Amino acid sequence: MTNRRTFLLSAAALGVAPLAARANVDTTHSSPEEMRPRYVRVRDDVTPGSIHVFPNLFHLYFITAPGEAIEYHVAVGDEGRNFSGNAVIRRKAEWPSWTPTQNMIRREPEKYAKYAGGVPGGPDNPLGARAMYLYRDGRDTMYRIHGTPQPWTIGRAVSSGCIRLVNEDAIDLYNRVAIGARVRVYLNDRIG
């Protein structure tokens, strides 16, 4: 687990620092206090409405206003399966259906082949309560920012590459983010 000092140095790309005036986001939350979303200060020049993800820190930042963001805790893909770079949210869905990709089925047929026909939306669906679909150059990347019915995975590298939040946080982010929002996933904490 990353300690606070390491985190602040690693997330220096955004200039992240606690925002004392607003400690927590007002959502009903079943996670422990240290895993709940909170407002943080960021650089003033980061575009409001954008999302920034640091997979190695298991944090996602939604920029709410100049100099301010909400920090969410996430789970990310196993080593080598993470999306990185720029994307745009082109689609959002409530209680989305899910179908494993052909790569997932090919890589782990014993785990995913039985779901090749898809899984309808609902509380046991791997995408959880909400999904935001990442596109690059007008094409679906097959990566998502989504909820999960497995909250114990938050803070770990466990998925096939998508970015997971607990369902409460996925709903909160979904309600805040607009279609067309820019997403940046940082590889090794680097911008660009």
C-alpha positions as CSV (number, residue, x, y, z in Angstrom):
1,M,0.0,0.0,0.0
2,T,1.3,3.5,-0.8
3,N,1.8,5.8,2.1
4,R,0.6,9.4,2.0
5,R,4.0,11.0,1.2
6,T,4.7,8.6,-1.7
7,F,1.2,9.2,-3.0
8,L,1.6,13.0,-2.9
9,L,5.0,12.8,-4.7
10,S,3.7,10.3,-7.3
11,A,0.6,12.2,-8.1
12,A,2.6,15.4,-8.5
13,A,1.5,15.5,-12.1
14,L,-1.8,16.9,-10.8
15,G,-0.4,18.6,-7.8
16,V,-2.7,16.7,-5.5
17,A,-3.1,17.9,-1.8
18,P,-5.8,17.5,0.8
19,L,-8.6,20.1,0.7
20,A,-9.3,20.7,4.3
21,A,-12.6,22.6,3.8
22,R,-14.4,19.6,2.3
23,A,-13.2,16.3,3.7
24,N,-15.6,13.8,2.2
25,V,-18.0,13.6,-0.7
26,D,-21.6,13.5,0.4
27,T,-22.7,10.0,-0.7
28,T,-24.1,7.0,1.2
29,H,-21.1,4.8,1.4
30,S,-20.5,1.3,2.8
31,S,-16.7,1.4,2.5
32,P,-14.3,2.2,5.4
33,E,-13.6,5.9,6.0
34,E,-10.1,5.7,4.4
35,M,-11.6,4.4,1.1
36,R,-14.4,7.0,0.8
37,P,-14.1,9.7,-1.9
38,R,-12.8,13.0,-0.7
39,Y,-12.2,16.5,-2.1
40,V,-8.6,17.3,-2.9
41,R,-6.7,20.3,-4.3
42,V,-5.1,20.0,-7.7
43,R,-3.3,22.3,-10.1
44,D,-5.5,25.2,-11.2
45,D,-4.9,24.5,-14.9
46,V,-6.4,21.0,-15.0
47,T,-9.6,21.0,-17.0
48,P,-12.9,20.8,-15.0
49,G,-15.0,17.8,-16.0
50,S,-11.9,15.7,-16.9
51,I,-10.9,12.4,-15.3
52,H,-7.4,11.4,-14.4
53,V,-6.4,7.9,-13.3
54,F,-3.2,6.7,-11.7
55,P,-3.4,2.9,-11.9
56,N,-0.3,2.2,-9.7
57,L,-1.8,4.3,-6.9
58,F,-5.4,3.0,-7.4
59,H,-6.8,6.5,-7.5
60,L,-9.1,8.3,-10.0
61,Y,-9.6,12.1,-9.9
62,F,-12.7,13.8,-11.3
63,I,-11.9,17.5,-11.7
64,T,-14.9,19.4,-10.2
65,A,-13.6,23.0,-10.6
66,P,-10.3,24.8,-11.2
67,G,-8.0,23.6,-8.5
68,E,-10.4,21.0,-7.0
69,A,-11.1,17.3,-7.6
70,I,-12.8,14.3,-6.0
71,E,-10.4,11.5,-5.3
72,Y,-11.9,8.0,-5.7
73,H,-10.3,4.7,-4.9
74,V,-10.3,2.1,-7.7
75,A,-9.2,-1.4,-8.8
76,V,-7.3,-1.7,-12.1
77,G,-6.1,-4.3,-14.5
78,D,-3.4,-6.9,-13.8
79,E,0.1,-6.0,-14.8
80,G,0.2,-5.5,-18.6
81,R,-3.5,-5.3,-19.0
82,N,-4.0,-1.6,-18.1
83,F,-5.3,1.0,-20.6
84,S,-3.1,4.1,-20.7
85,G,-3.1,7.4,-22.5
86,N,-6.1,9.6,-23.6
87,A,-9.7,8.6,-24.2
88,V,-13.1,10.2,-24.2
89,I,-16.3,9.0,-22.6
90,R,-18.8,8.5,-25.5
91,R,-21.4,6.3,-23.8
92,K,-22.7,5.8,-20.3
93,A,-25.1,3.0,-19.0
94,E,-27.0,2.3,-15.9
95,W,-26.9,-1.4,-14.9
96,P,-25.1,-2.3,-18.1
97,S,-25.0,-5.7,-19.6
98,W,-21.5,-7.3,-20.0
99,T,-19.9,-9.6,-22.5
100,P,-16.2,-10.7,-22.1
101,T,-14.0,-9.7,-25.0
102,Q,-12.6,-12.3,-27.4
103,N,-9.1,-11.7,-25.8
104,M,-10.5,-12.5,-22.3
105,I,-12.1,-15.7,-23.6
106,R,-9.0,-16.7,-25.4
107,R,-6.7,-15.9,-22.4
108,E,-8.9,-17.6,-19.8
109,P,-11.5,-19.8,-21.5
110,E,-12.3,-21.7,-18.3
111,K,-13.3,-18.5,-16.6
112,Y,-15.0,-16.5,-19.4
113,A,-16.2,-18.9,-22.1
114,K,-19.5,-19.6,-20.2
115,Y,-20.3,-15.8,-20.5
116,A,-19.6,-15.5,-24.2
117,G,-23.4,-14.8,-24.8
118,G,-23.3,-11.9,-22.3
119,V,-24.6,-11.3,-18.8
120,P,-27.6,-9.0,-18.3
121,G,-27.4,-5.9,-16.1
122,G,-28.1,-6.4,-12.4
123,P,-26.4,-6.6,-9.0
124,D,-24.3,-9.6,-9.9
125,N,-23.1,-8.2,-13.3
126,P,-19.3,-7.6,-13.4
127,L,-19.8,-3.9,-14.6
128,G,-21.9,-3.2,-11.5
129,A,-24.3,-0.3,-11.2
130,R,-22.9,2.1,-13.8
131,A,-20.4,2.0,-16.7
132,M,-18.7,4.8,-18.6
133,Y,-17.3,3.7,-22.0
134,L,-13.8,4.8,-23.1
135,Y,-13.3,5.7,-26.8
136,R,-10.1,6.7,-28.7
137,D,-10.2,8.2,-32.2
138,G,-13.9,7.5,-32.4
139,R,-13.5,3.8,-31.6
140,D,-14.5,1.8,-28.5
141,T,-11.4,0.8,-26.6
142,M,-13.3,-2.0,-24.8
143,Y,-12.1,-0.4,-21.6
144,R,-14.6,1.0,-19.1
145,I,-14.8,2.9,-15.8
146,H,-17.5,0.9,-14.0
147,G,-18.9,-0.3,-10.7
148,T,-18.3,-3.7,-9.2
149,P,-20.2,-6.2,-7.1
150,Q,-16.8,-7.1,-5.6
151,P,-15.9,-4.1,-3.4
152,W,-13.1,-6.0,-1.7
153,T,-11.1,-5.7,-5.0
154,I,-10.7,-1.9,-4.7
155,G,-7.0,-1.0,-4.2
156,R,-5.8,-4.0,-6.2
157,A,-4.7,-5.0,-9.7
158,V,-7.3,-7.7,-10.4
159,S,-9.3,-7.0,-13.5
160,S,-8.8,-7.5,-17.2
161,G,-7.9,-3.8,-17.6
162,C,-10.9,-1.8,-16.7
163,I,-11.1,0.7,-13.9
164,R,-13.5,-0.4,-11.1
165,L,-15.1,1.6,-8.3
166,V,-17.4,0.5,-5.6
167,N,-21.0,0.8,-6.9
168,E,-21.7,3.9,-4.7
169,D,-18.7,5.7,-6.2
170,A,-19.5,4.6,-9.8
171,I,-23.0,6.0,-9.4
172,D,-21.6,9.3,-7.9
173,L,-19.1,9.7,-10.7
174,Y,-21.6,8.7,-13.4
175,N,-23.9,11.5,-12.2
176,R,-21.1,14.0,-12.4
177,V,-19.4,13.1,-15.6
178,A,-20.7,14.3,-19.0
179,I,-20.6,12.5,-22.4
180,G,-17.5,13.9,-24.1
181,A,-15.4,14.1,-20.9
182,R,-11.7,13.6,-21.4
183,V,-10.0,10.8,-19.6
184,R,-6.3,10.4,-19.0
185,V,-4.8,7.2,-17.6
186,Y,-1.2,7.8,-16.6
187,L,1.4,5.1,-17.2
188,N,4.1,5.2,-14.5
189,D,2.7,8.6,-13.3
190,R,3.9,10.4,-16.4
191,I,1.9,13.0,-18.3
192,G,2.2,12.7,-22.1
